[in-house]
Amino acid sequence: MTDLQSIKTRFGIIGNYPALNRALEKAIQVAPTDISVLVMGESGVGKEFIPKIIHSESRRKHQPYIVVNCGAIPEGTIDSELFGHEKGAFTGATSTRKGYFEVADGGTIFLDEVGELPLQTQVRLLRVLESGEFMKVGSSQIQKTDVRIVAATNVNMLNAINDGRFREDLYYRLNTVQIDMPPLRERKGDIHLLYRKFAIDFAEKYRMPELVLTEDAVNYLEKYPFPGNVRQLRNLVEQMTVVEQNRTVNAVKLAEYIPASPNLPAVVQKSGGGISNSEFNSEREIMYKILFDMRNDLNDLKSLTSELIKNRGNSDFSSQEKNLINRVFTPETQVQNSGSLLYFENHNANQFQNPTIISDGNDNYNDVEDIEIEETKPDSLSLQNNERELIVKALEKHKGRRNKAADELGISQRTLYRKIKQYNLED
C-alpha cells in the first residue's frame, strides 16, 4: 500500500492536520475495493482529490476516470448525459449517444455535487448501484456496466432527505464509506504552509518575486475563518501576487485584501413568521374551496335574481332562499391570524348589513318593462372538464415541462402523459 507522504507529494496536497491525514488514509484503504464512497465537506476544501487518489490506487487505474458536475447539468438533459439516449428519443436527438456510465465501463465515475441530482435521476442511479443495469433515454433495452462510483457533496444530506430532496435509500447506498474533508478554519497550522506553496507557484507562473508575510500578517491570516476554504486562500494569494507592489506584506496591508469578518450573504431559516410548504398547501386547498363556494353562491344568486324579476318583487321567499340571502350577505367569521394567507383587515365591520326587503301589496309595477330572462346555467361541474383545465394551466405555467407540471398537480409523470394523450393535449 502506498504511504501517505508519497500520496501528498504526487497530488500536491499540503498539510499535516490529523483530520486531513485520516481522510487521505481512508481513501488509500478503500481504493483496492469496489465499494462506493461519499465525500463530505464544505465547498473549496479539496474534495476532488479523494476520488483521484481512490482511482489511482485501484485496479481500475488504467481505465477511464470521468468527472461529472451534477449541479452544472440542466435537469432536462442529465439523464441523457449519464445514461445516453437513442436517436429520436427527444427533440434534437439526431443520433444515438453513449452516456458516461457506458463510456466509463470498467473505470471510475466521480459524481460531484451529487446532492443536486433530480429525484428521477436518483432512481436510475440507485439501479446502477444495486445491479449495474441502466437503460438509455428512449430505449427499452437493459445494458450492463461495471463502474466504481465516488460521490461528493457540500449539502447536509440528512436535511435533504427530511425535505424530500434526496432519496434515503440512495444516500445509504452511496454512503458505504464516508470520508469527511475538514474546513480550512480548523487547519490553522496548515494555512501558512498553503500560503507559501501558492506564493511560490504564482511567483513562478507570473515571473514575479515571491510575496512574504510578516509575523503579524501570518497571525492575521491564521485567525481569518476562510468561508471559501482553500479555494479562497489560493485566489487571495494569486490576487496579491499580481496586484501588490511591495513584496513584503504586513497585517495592515493584508487587511485590505481580506476584511476582519467576512461579509457574506447568509441563508436564514424562518422560525416563526414564515409559512412552510405544508401550511401553504393546506391553505391553498382552503382557498380553492372558498372560490368554488363563491362560484356556487354566485350561480344561486343569479337564479334568485331571475326569479325576483319574473315575480315582480314578490317577497314570499322559500326557507332555502332566505338561508341563501343570510349566508351571502351576513359577514362570516374572518381569519384573524395575520400569518395566514386568508387574513385580511376589516376596517369597518359595520359596513356589512343584511339586506332589507320592502314589500307592499299595493305597489304598482306597471312601469316595469317585461324582460325575458335566460335561465342561468351553472358552470360545468364535470370532473373531466376541470381535470383537463387544470392540466392545461399547469403545462402553461411550467412552459410545457411535464415533470414540473406533474409535481404541481401531485401526480406521477406517467399518469400525466396518459392524461395528455387522453385529452389530446400533445400539441
Secondary structure, 3 states (H helix, E strand, C coil): CCCHHHHHHHHCCCCCCHHHHHHHHHHHHHCCCCCCEEEECCCCCCCCHHHHHHHHCCCCCCCCEEEEEHHHCCCCCHHHHHHCECCCCCCCCCCCECCHHHHCCCCEEEEECHHHCCHHHHHHHHHHHHHCEEECECCCCEEECCCEEEEEECCCHHHHHHCCCCCHHHHHHHCCEEEECCCHHHCHHHHHHHHHHHHHHHHHHHCCCCCEECHHHHHHHHHCCCCCHHHHHHHHHHHHHHHCCCCEECHHHHHCCCCCCCCCCCCCCCCCCCCCHHHHHHHHHHHHHHHHHHHHHHHHHHHHHHHHHHCCCCCCCCHHHHHHHHHHHCCCCCCCCCCCCCCCCCCCHHHCCCCCCCCCCCCCCCCCCCCCCCCCCCCCCCHHHHHHHHHHHHHHHCCCCHHHHHHHHCCCHHHHHHHHHHCCCCC
